Amino acid sequence: MPRRSLPVLLAAVLALSACGSARPEAATGVSAAKAGADCPDTGFDCDFQDRFAKVEEYVKTRPGTVGIVVRDRQTGAVWHNDHSADLVWTASTIKLAMVVDLFRRDREGDIALTDDDQALVKAMLHSSDDAAADELWRLYSGDDHRAFNDSFASYGLTSLAPQEGYSSTFPYWGFQKCTTEDLDRLMSHVLTAVPAEDRALLVREMRAVGPEQQWGVWGAGPAARPGNKDGWSEEDSGWVMNSVGFVGPDERFTLAVMNDLHRQGGYQEGRDTDTEVAELLFGGRF
């Protein structure tokens, strides 16, 4: 073969292998059907589409139902699964929306957050402190307890549904339901619409959560520099394990996961599911 034809041959081989070649992980059978064909133009590259297929197969083996939304903030591409619109107990993920609301009202002069209030905010973000959330709700939910809920939709929680009959206070932060798509919109609001100073604080705190919250989106791995707000609770329908956050340089990708166990599993099963979803999606990408 003439020497001058080698570059042409190499270019052809690279072009064929760039997207549709069989990667070692495709041999597991999870995404083998896609390994030999070009992936569709979805805004996500072939590797991500392969990962989405693996996640779909994985969650089928797990207890309960799992809603998932992945967003690429650079391209605007969004991937979600079949349970992303299910209403699920928010658990403590709603605390992130509470902080957004408190910061907005403080900036607009409607309230004046004290140093003690700021400490409660950090406790909610760092360790998901329920007592801190209770106190902030008591102080700033208003006489009819609706001050937070009246604003939550503007932060993306458009399906949020407070649940009556579970507490003497209604609405109350601890008994509300939303969808995984709501959490996705909330995370996007935090990263795009919240003023820069407040956004920087939220990103910093979410990247430094305590061990209670080092799961779910945290499973993307340290190289992805993840940040998250997790929520977990045992409700009348069983455990729910939720995680919402961001990964990658400049918080490029967001991930929301809501695992409603439906009494088919408990805390540890849900925690493992959420973490494995994040690892399958982002492990080794950064």
C-alpha positions as CSV (number, residue, x, y, z in Angstrom):
1,M,0.0,0.0,0.0
2,P,1.5,3.4,-0.9
3,R,2.6,5.3,2.2
4,R,0.7,8.5,1.2
5,S,-2.7,6.7,1.7
6,L,-2.2,5.9,5.4
7,P,-3.6,9.3,6.6
8,V,-6.7,8.8,4.5
9,L,-7.2,5.3,5.9
10,L,-6.7,6.5,9.5
11,A,-9.2,9.4,9.0
12,A,-11.8,6.9,7.7
13,V,-11.3,4.6,10.7
14,L,-11.6,7.4,13.2
15,A,-14.7,8.7,11.5
16,L,-16.4,5.3,11.7
17,S,-15.4,4.8,15.4
18,A,-16.2,8.2,16.7
19,C,-19.8,7.6,17.5
20,G,-21.1,4.2,16.5
21,S,-18.3,1.8,17.3
22,A,-18.8,-1.0,19.9
23,R,-17.2,0.3,23.1
24,P,-16.1,-2.3,25.8
25,E,-19.0,-1.4,28.1
26,A,-21.5,-2.1,25.2
27,A,-20.6,-5.8,25.4
28,T,-22.6,-6.1,28.6
29,G,-25.8,-6.1,26.5
30,V,-27.3,-3.1,28.1
31,S,-26.8,-0.9,25.0
32,A,-25.4,-3.3,22.5
33,A,-28.2,-2.6,20.1
34,K,-27.0,1.0,19.8
35,A,-23.3,0.1,19.6
36,G,-23.2,-0.5,15.9
37,A,-25.2,2.5,14.7
38,D,-24.9,6.2,14.7
39,C,-26.7,7.8,17.6
40,P,-29.5,10.2,16.9
41,D,-29.1,14.0,17.3
42,T,-30.6,14.7,20.7
43,G,-28.2,17.3,21.9
44,F,-26.4,14.7,24.0
45,D,-23.4,12.8,22.6
46,C,-23.2,9.1,22.0
47,D,-21.6,8.4,25.3
48,F,-24.4,10.1,27.2
49,Q,-27.1,8.3,25.1
50,D,-25.4,5.0,26.0
51,R,-25.4,6.0,29.6
52,F,-29.1,6.9,29.5
53,A,-29.9,3.4,28.2
54,K,-27.9,1.9,31.0
55,V,-29.7,4.0,33.6
56,E,-33.1,3.0,32.1
57,E,-32.1,-0.7,32.4
58,Y,-30.7,-0.2,35.9
59,V,-33.8,1.5,37.4
60,K,-36.0,-1.3,36.1
61,T,-34.2,-3.6,38.6
62,R,-34.6,-1.3,41.6
63,P,-37.4,-1.0,44.1
64,G,-40.3,1.5,43.5
65,T,-40.3,4.1,40.8
66,V,-37.5,6.5,39.9
67,G,-38.0,9.8,38.1
68,I,-34.9,11.3,36.4
69,V,-34.1,14.5,34.5
70,V,-30.7,15.4,33.1
71,R,-30.1,18.9,31.7
72,D,-27.1,20.2,29.7
73,R,-27.2,23.9,30.5
74,Q,-24.7,24.7,27.7
75,T,-26.7,23.1,24.8
76,G,-30.2,23.3,26.4
77,A,-30.7,19.5,25.8
78,V,-32.9,17.7,28.4
79,W,-33.3,14.0,28.9
80,H,-36.0,12.6,31.2
81,N,-37.5,9.1,31.8
82,D,-41.1,7.9,32.1
83,H,-41.5,8.8,35.8
84,S,-40.2,12.3,35.7
85,A,-43.8,13.8,35.9
86,D,-44.9,11.6,38.8
87,L,-45.9,13.5,41.9
88,V,-43.7,12.4,44.8
89,W,-43.2,13.7,48.3
90,T,-40.5,16.5,48.2
91,A,-39.0,15.6,51.5
92,S,-36.2,18.1,52.2
93,T,-35.5,19.1,48.6
94,I,-38.0,21.8,49.1
95,K,-35.6,23.5,51.6
96,L,-33.6,24.7,48.5
97,A,-36.7,26.5,47.3
98,M,-37.2,28.0,50.8
99,V,-33.7,29.4,50.7
100,V,-34.2,30.9,47.3
101,D,-37.4,32.6,48.5
102,L,-35.8,33.9,51.7
103,F,-32.9,35.4,49.8
104,R,-35.2,37.0,47.3
105,R,-37.5,38.6,49.9
106,D,-34.5,39.8,51.9
107,R,-33.0,41.5,48.8
108,E,-36.4,43.1,48.0
109,G,-36.7,44.4,51.6
110,D,-39.8,42.4,52.4
111,I,-38.0,40.7,55.3
112,A,-34.7,41.2,57.0
113,L,-32.7,38.1,57.6
114,T,-30.7,38.2,60.8
115,D,-27.4,36.5,61.5
116,D,-29.3,33.8,63.3
117,D,-31.5,33.3,60.3
118,Q,-28.5,33.0,58.1
119,A,-27.1,30.3,60.4
120,L,-30.4,28.4,60.1
121,V,-30.2,28.7,56.3
122,K,-26.7,27.2,56.3
123,A,-27.9,24.4,58.6
124,M,-30.7,23.5,56.2
125,L,-28.3,23.3,53.3
126,H,-25.4,21.6,55.0
127,S,-27.1,18.9,57.1
128,S,-30.8,19.3,55.9
129,D,-31.6,20.4,59.5
130,D,-35.4,20.0,60.0
131,A,-35.5,22.1,63.2
132,A,-33.9,25.0,61.1
133,A,-36.6,24.6,58.5
134,D,-39.3,24.5,61.1
135,E,-38.1,27.8,62.6
136,L,-37.7,29.6,59.3
137,W,-41.2,28.4,58.3
138,R,-42.6,29.7,61.6
139,L,-40.9,33.0,61.1
140,Y,-41.5,33.7,57.5
141,S,-44.5,31.7,56.2
142,G,-46.9,34.5,57.2
143,D,-50.1,34.4,59.2
144,D,-51.8,32.1,56.7
145,H,-48.6,30.1,56.2
146,R,-48.7,30.6,52.4
147,A,-45.9,33.2,52.0
148,F,-43.5,30.5,50.7
149,N,-46.0,28.5,48.7
150,D,-47.2,31.7,46.9
151,S,-43.8,32.1,45.3
152,F,-42.6,28.5,44.8
153,A,-44.0,28.2,41.3
154,S,-42.0,31.1,40.1
155,Y,-38.8,29.1,40.9
156,G,-39.9,26.2,38.8
157,L,-42.1,24.2,41.2
158,T,-45.1,24.6,39.0
159,S,-46.6,21.2,39.9
160,L,-46.1,21.6,43.7
161,A,-49.0,20.3,45.7
162,P,-49.1,20.9,49.5
163,Q,-50.7,17.9,51.3
164,E,-53.5,18.6,53.8
165,G,-54.2,16.6,56.9
166,Y,-50.6,15.7,57.9
167,S,-49.8,18.7,60.2
168,S,-51.5,21.4,62.3
169,T,-50.0,24.0,60.0
170,F,-51.1,24.1,56.4
171,P,-49.3,24.4,54.1
172,Y,-46.1,23.1,55.8
173,W,-42.7,22.5,54.2
174,G,-42.6,18.9,55.3
175,F,-45.8,17.7,53.6
176,Q,-45.7,18.7,49.9
177,K,-45.4,16.8,46.6
178,C,-43.8,17.8,43.3
179,T,-42.3,16.1,40.2
180,T,-38.7,15.4,39.2
181,E,-39.3,18.0,36.4
182,D,-40.1,20.5,39.1
183,L,-36.8,19.9,40.8
184,D,-35.0,20.2,37.5
185,R,-36.6,23.6,36.9
186,L,-35.8,24.7,40.4
187,M,-32.1,23.8,39.9
188,S,-32.1,25.7,36.6
189,H,-33.6,28.7,38.4
190,V,-30.9,28.6,41.0
191,L,-28.1,28.5,38.4
192,T,-29.5,31.1,36.0
193,A,-32.0,33.5,37.7
194,V,-30.7,33.8,41.3
195,P,-28.5,36.9,41.7
196,A,-24.8,36.1,41.4
197,E,-23.9,36.6,45.1
198,D,-26.7,34.4,46.3
199,R,-26.0,31.8,43.6
200,A,-22.3,31.7,44.6
201,L,-23.3,31.0,48.2
202,L,-25.8,28.2,47.2
203,V,-23.3,26.5,44.9
204,R,-20.6,26.7,47.6
205,E,-22.8,25.3,50.3
206,M,-24.2,22.5,48.0
207,R,-20.7,21.4,47.2
208,A,-19.8,21.2,50.9
209,V,-22.8,19.3,52.3
210,G,-22.4,17.1,55.3
211,P,-22.2,13.3,55.2
212,E,-25.9,13.0,55.6
213,Q,-26.2,14.3,52.0
214,Q,-23.2,12.8,50.3
215,W,-25.2,10.5,48.1
216,G,-27.5,10.9,45.1
217,V,-26.0,13.5,42.8
218,W,-22.8,13.2,44.9
219,G,-22.3,9.8,43.2
220,A,-21.0,11.6,40.1
221,G,-17.6,11.6,41.8
222,P,-15.2,14.2,43.1
223,A,-13.8,15.0,39.6
224,A,-17.3,16.2,38.6
225,R,-17.3,18.7,41.6
226,P,-21.0,17.8,42.4
227,G,-23.3,19.8,44.6
228,N,-26.7,18.7,45.8
229,K,-29.7,19.0,48.1
230,D,-31.1,15.7,49.1
231,G,-34.4,14.8,50.7
232,W,-35.4,11.6,52.5
233,S,-38.4,10.6,54.5
234,E,-40.7,7.7,55.4
235,E,-44.2,8.7,54.4
236,D,-47.6,6.9,54.5
237,S,-46.7,5.4,51.1
238,G,-43.2,4.3,52.1
239,W,-39.8,5.8,51.8
240,V,-38.9,8.5,49.3
241,M,-35.2,9.3,48.5
242,N,-34.6,12.4,46.4
243,S,-31.6,14.3,45.1
244,V,-31.2,17.4,43.0
245,G,-28.0,19.2,42.1
246,F,-25.3,19.9,39.5
247,V,-22.1,18.4,38.1
248,G,-19.2,19.4,35.8
249,P,-17.3,22.6,35.0
250,D,-19.4,25.7,35.6
251,E,-22.2,23.5,36.8
252,R,-22.9,22.6,33.2
253,F,-25.1,19.6,33.9
254,T,-28.0,19.3,36.4
255,L,-29.5,16.1,37.7
256,A,-32.8,15.5,39.5
257,V,-33.7,12.1,40.9
258,M,-36.9,11.2,42.9
259,N,-37.1,7.6,44.1
260,D,-40.6,6.7,45.5
261,L,-40.0,3.3,47.1
262,H,-43.8,2.3,47.4
263,R,-42.9,0.1,50.4
264,Q,-40.8,-2.1,48.1
265,G,-37.6,-0.9,49.8
266,G,-36.2,1.4,52.4
267,Y,-33.7,4.2,53.0
268,Q,-30.6,2.3,52.0
269,E,-32.1,0.9,48.8
270,G,-33.2,4.4,47.7
271,R,-29.9,6.0,48.6
272,D,-28.0,3.3,46.6
273,T,-30.4,3.8,43.7
274,D,-30.0,7.6,43.5
275,T,-26.2,7.4,43.9
276,E,-25.8,4.7,41.2
277,V,-27.9,6.7,38.8
278,A,-25.5,9.6,39.2
279,E,-22.4,7.4,38.8
280,L,-23.8,5.7,35.7
281,L,-24.6,9.1,34.1
282,F,-21.4,11.0,35.0
283,G,-18.7,8.6,36.3
284,G,-15.5,9.0,34.3
285,R,-16.9,11.9,32.2
286,F,-14.7,14.5,33.9
